[in-house]
């Protein structure tokens, strides 16, 4: 209850859960945009141990700032546990919705379960539109979306599938497969713009091959903790949220 003696606390339509780690440069712009375009939604930032000013940047703009263990799955579960919204929207700090609250309400109206957005990668590499188109087509066919496609899940359904698995990598693929066993996921008529910095920094084709290699290895049964060590380097000793 914010004000008024007779005011009745209402639940927000969507709770945006934003897991962050050293995203102080991006957070002010993202949260300001969300506050402007989604005025009746709840903004929850979950920090996983940032060494920069991420927490300070979030404090003045988010409805709730939580400090949790490092690991995107763990952070998103923590945010979801504190969320009050009818829908949960899991949003990466380098992704921005290209729509507003009224458009979102229309897209989710009477939808029973969960869905995700189309993605448009932004960056220097000229091949990013092609990568975006391929990602959108793949997720539309398989109903398995990547985390940067802004996943929306009804809070009751999220609880039914026990949230994100406590794994350090592929948590998005894992939950999509469990969600689609309950409801067919919808590729919503909504778009998000996401940073293509990974492709710019590591090379377009090298990154494409690497991402598909990780997905193939996961499909073949390689553990998420081992994939995490490969992805972040041999110096990585302990993966966050590996369930150990």
C-alpha positions as CSV (number, residue, x, y, z in Angstrom):
1,X,0.0,0.0,0.0
2,X,1.6,3.2,-1.1
3,X,-0.8,5.9,0.1
4,X,-4.3,6.5,1.2
5,X,-6.0,5.1,4.3
6,X,-8.6,3.2,2.3
7,X,-6.3,2.2,-0.6
8,X,-6.4,-1.5,-1.5
9,X,-3.1,-3.0,-2.7
10,X,-3.4,-4.3,-6.3
11,X,-1.2,-6.7,-8.0
12,X,0.7,-5.5,-11.1
13,X,0.0,-7.0,-14.5
14,X,3.6,-8.0,-15.1
15,X,6.6,-8.2,-12.8
16,X,9.8,-7.7,-14.8
17,X,12.7,-9.7,-13.2
18,X,16.1,-8.5,-14.3
19,X,19.2,-10.5,-13.2
20,X,22.3,-8.4,-13.3
21,X,26.1,-8.8,-12.8
22,X,28.1,-5.6,-13.4
23,X,25.6,-3.9,-15.6
24,X,25.8,-0.4,-14.1
25,X,26.3,1.2,-17.5
26,X,23.1,-0.3,-19.0
27,X,20.7,-0.4,-16.0
28,X,19.7,3.3,-15.8
29,X,18.6,3.5,-19.4
30,X,16.8,0.1,-19.3
31,X,15.0,0.8,-16.0
32,X,14.0,4.3,-17.1
33,X,12.6,3.0,-20.3
34,X,10.6,0.3,-18.4
35,X,9.3,2.8,-15.9
36,X,8.2,5.1,-18.7
37,X,6.5,2.5,-21.0
38,X,5.3,0.0,-18.3
39,X,4.1,2.3,-15.6
40,X,1.8,-0.2,-14.0
41,X,4.3,-3.1,-14.0
42,X,6.7,-4.1,-11.2
43,X,10.4,-3.8,-11.7
44,X,12.6,-6.3,-9.8
45,X,16.4,-6.2,-10.1
46,X,18.4,-9.2,-8.7
47,X,22.1,-8.6,-8.4
48,X,24.5,-11.6,-8.4
49,X,27.5,-9.9,-6.7
50,X,28.4,-7.0,-8.9
51,X,31.6,-5.2,-8.2
52,X,30.5,-2.0,-10.0
53,X,27.6,0.4,-9.2
54,X,24.8,-1.9,-10.4
55,X,23.0,-1.9,-7.1
56,X,23.2,1.8,-6.7
57,X,21.9,2.3,-10.2
58,X,18.9,0.1,-9.6
59,X,18.0,1.5,-6.2
60,X,16.4,4.7,-7.5
61,X,14.4,3.1,-10.3
62,X,13.4,-0.4,-9.4
63,X,10.5,-1.3,-7.1
64,X,12.6,-4.0,-5.5
65,X,16.4,-4.7,-5.5
66,X,17.6,-8.0,-4.3
67,X,21.0,-9.4,-3.5
68,X,21.5,-13.0,-4.3
69,X,23.9,-15.7,-5.3
70,X,25.6,-15.4,-8.6
71,X,24.0,-17.4,-11.4
72,X,21.2,-16.3,-13.7
73,X,18.8,-19.2,-12.8
74,X,19.2,-18.6,-9.0
75,X,18.8,-14.8,-9.4
76,X,15.6,-15.2,-11.5
77,X,14.1,-17.7,-9.1
78,X,14.8,-15.3,-6.2
79,X,13.1,-12.4,-8.1
80,X,10.1,-14.6,-9.0
81,X,9.7,-15.5,-5.4
82,X,9.3,-11.9,-4.5
83,X,7.2,-10.9,-7.5
84,X,3.5,-9.9,-7.2
85,X,2.6,-9.8,-10.8
86,X,0.1,-12.0,-12.7
87,X,2.8,-12.5,-15.3
88,X,6.6,-12.8,-14.8
89,X,8.8,-11.3,-17.5
90,X,12.4,-12.4,-17.4
91,X,14.5,-9.7,-19.0
92,X,18.2,-9.6,-19.6
93,X,19.9,-6.3,-18.8
94,X,21.1,-5.9,-22.4
95,X,17.7,-6.4,-23.9
96,X,14.9,-3.8,-24.3
97,X,11.3,-4.3,-25.2
98,X,10.3,-2.6,-28.5
99,X,6.7,-2.2,-27.3
100,X,4.7,-0.7,-24.5
101,X,2.3,-1.9,-21.8
102,X,-0.9,-1.6,-23.7
103,X,0.6,-3.7,-26.6
104,X,1.8,-6.2,-24.0
105,X,-1.6,-6.5,-22.4
106,X,-3.2,-7.1,-25.8
107,X,-0.6,-9.8,-26.7
108,X,-1.1,-11.7,-23.4
109,X,-4.8,-11.2,-23.1
110,X,-6.5,-14.6,-22.2
111,X,-3.2,-16.4,-22.9
112,X,-3.1,-19.5,-20.7
113,X,0.6,-20.1,-20.1
114,X,3.8,-18.6,-21.5
115,X,5.4,-17.0,-24.5
116,X,8.4,-15.2,-25.8
117,X,9.3,-12.4,-28.2
118,X,11.0,-12.1,-31.5
119,X,14.6,-10.8,-31.3
120,X,16.5,-8.1,-33.2
121,X,20.2,-8.2,-32.4
122,X,21.9,-4.8,-32.5
123,X,25.5,-4.3,-33.2
124,X,28.3,-3.7,-35.7
125,X,28.3,-7.1,-37.5
126,X,26.4,-6.9,-40.7
127,X,25.2,-10.5,-40.3
128,X,23.2,-9.9,-37.2
129,X,19.8,-9.5,-39.0
130,X,20.4,-12.9,-40.5
131,X,21.3,-14.4,-37.1
132,X,18.2,-12.8,-35.6
133,X,16.0,-14.2,-38.3
134,X,17.4,-17.7,-37.8
135,X,16.9,-17.5,-34.0
136,X,13.3,-16.4,-34.5
137,X,12.5,-19.1,-37.0
138,X,14.1,-21.8,-34.8
139,X,12.3,-20.7,-31.6
140,X,9.0,-20.4,-33.5
141,X,9.3,-24.0,-34.7
142,X,10.7,-25.6,-31.5
143,X,9.0,-23.4,-28.9
144,X,12.4,-23.2,-27.2
145,X,13.6,-19.6,-26.8
146,X,16.8,-18.1,-25.6
147,X,16.9,-16.0,-22.5
148,X,17.4,-12.7,-24.4
149,X,14.0,-13.2,-26.1
150,X,12.1,-11.9,-22.9
151,X,10.3,-14.9,-21.6
152,X,6.8,-14.3,-20.1
153,X,5.3,-17.0,-17.8
154,X,2.1,-16.9,-15.7
155,X,3.2,-17.0,-12.1
156,X,1.0,-20.1,-11.3
157,X,2.6,-22.0,-14.2
158,X,6.1,-20.9,-13.1
159,X,5.4,-22.4,-9.7
160,X,4.0,-25.6,-11.3
161,X,7.2,-26.3,-13.1
162,X,9.3,-25.4,-10.0
163,X,10.9,-22.4,-11.7
164,X,14.3,-22.4,-13.3
165,X,16.5,-25.5,-12.7
166,X,19.6,-24.6,-10.6
167,X,22.0,-25.0,-13.4
168,X,24.7,-22.5,-14.5
169,X,24.0,-22.6,-18.2
170,X,21.1,-23.6,-20.5
171,X,18.5,-22.6,-17.9
172,X,16.4,-21.0,-20.6
173,X,16.4,-24.1,-22.8
174,X,15.6,-26.3,-19.8
175,X,12.6,-24.3,-18.6
176,X,11.1,-23.9,-22.1
177,X,11.1,-27.7,-22.6
178,X,9.4,-28.1,-19.2
179,X,6.9,-25.3,-19.9
180,X,5.9,-26.6,-23.3
181,X,4.9,-30.0,-21.7
182,X,2.2,-28.0,-19.9
183,X,1.2,-25.5,-22.5
184,X,2.3,-24.8,-26.1
185,X,4.4,-21.7,-25.9
186,X,3.5,-18.7,-28.0
187,X,5.8,-16.7,-30.2
188,X,4.3,-13.4,-29.4
189,X,3.8,-10.7,-31.9
190,X,6.2,-8.5,-30.0
191,X,9.9,-7.6,-30.6
192,X,12.8,-7.0,-28.3
193,X,16.1,-5.4,-29.3
194,X,19.2,-7.1,-27.7
195,X,22.9,-6.4,-27.7
196,X,24.9,-8.2,-30.3
197,X,28.1,-7.5,-28.4
198,X,29.0,-11.2,-28.1
199,X,29.0,-11.5,-31.9
200,X,30.8,-8.2,-32.4
201,X,33.6,-9.1,-29.9
202,X,34.1,-12.8,-30.7
203,X,33.3,-12.8,-34.4
204,X,30.0,-13.6,-36.1
205,X,30.6,-17.1,-37.4
206,X,32.8,-18.1,-34.5
207,X,30.0,-17.2,-32.1
208,X,27.3,-18.9,-34.2
209,X,29.3,-22.2,-34.3
210,X,30.1,-21.9,-30.6
211,X,26.5,-21.4,-29.6
212,X,25.3,-24.3,-31.7
213,X,28.1,-26.5,-30.4
214,X,27.0,-25.8,-26.8
215,X,23.3,-26.5,-27.6
216,X,24.3,-29.8,-29.4
217,X,26.5,-30.8,-26.4
218,X,23.6,-30.1,-24.0
219,X,21.3,-32.2,-26.2
220,X,23.8,-35.0,-26.1
221,X,23.8,-34.9,-22.3
222,X,26.9,-32.9,-21.4
223,X,26.3,-31.3,-18.0
224,X,25.5,-27.6,-17.7
225,X,28.4,-27.2,-15.2
226,X,30.9,-28.6,-17.8
227,X,29.4,-26.5,-20.5
228,X,29.8,-23.4,-18.3
229,X,33.5,-24.2,-17.7
230,X,34.0,-24.5,-21.4
231,X,32.1,-21.3,-22.2
232,X,33.9,-19.2,-19.6
233,X,37.3,-20.8,-19.8
234,X,39.4,-23.5,-18.2
235,X,40.2,-21.2,-15.4
236,X,36.6,-21.4,-14.2
237,X,36.6,-23.7,-11.1
238,X,33.1,-23.6,-9.7
239,X,30.0,-22.8,-11.8
240,X,27.2,-20.9,-10.0
241,X,24.0,-22.7,-9.4
242,X,25.4,-26.1,-10.4
243,X,23.3,-27.9,-7.8
244,X,26.4,-29.0,-5.9
